[in-house]
């Protein structure tokens, strides 16, 4: 049986990548300030990301907790993009509330959108949360040659996105974004 192109690309891809994790939460930031780790901030979604990535052989050299404010979000993502991380993950601020500003802050910076991520994430979430899936604006795009994923703040959403989509495709994504 002949291998498909994605399987060939995945086989050729490096197996381990450095990821940046950014949690966007005004209430958590107010309580914990500039925490240096998800554990220090009692950040369940950030910790789930870190644990899943490390279990998959990846590293997390960058973690930030920021309030849901445009400048703070853009500054954290810019810092992550200038560091060693190959992929950037944000959690929080993707809902419909007026305070949810992740996409308003980051989507204007996308040089390319990755619409398939949000579409697939919502499709896979349907079984777990039903039609409430329409409330998430999970999205991804490329900024300065690196993929940036904007995930909901729920630990279950983070686990689904990383386990079923991002980690399995990390090598494939990094390869194509860097071409």
Number of C-alpha atoms within 10 A of each C-alpha: 3 6 7 8 9 11 12 12 16 17 12 12 16 13 14 16 21 19 26 27 29 25 31 30 21 19 12 19 18 12 11 16 16 16 18 13 17 21 12 12 20 13 20 17 25 29 20 18 27 23 15 17 21 16 10 15 12 18 17 19 14 19 23 24 29 26 22 22 18 16 12 15 25 16 12 21 22 14 15 25 20 11 14 15 21 23 23 25 24 30 25 24 30 23 19 12 9 7 14 20 20 26 19 13 17 20 18 10 15 17 12 15 16 15 12 11 19 19 14 15 21 24 13 17 20 14 10 11 12 11 11 11 17 14 13 19 21 28 24 25 22 19 21 15 18 22 25 27 23 27 29 25 23 14 18 14 22 26 17 14 24 19 16 14 15 20 20 14 17 22 21 20 19 18 15 12 17 11 6
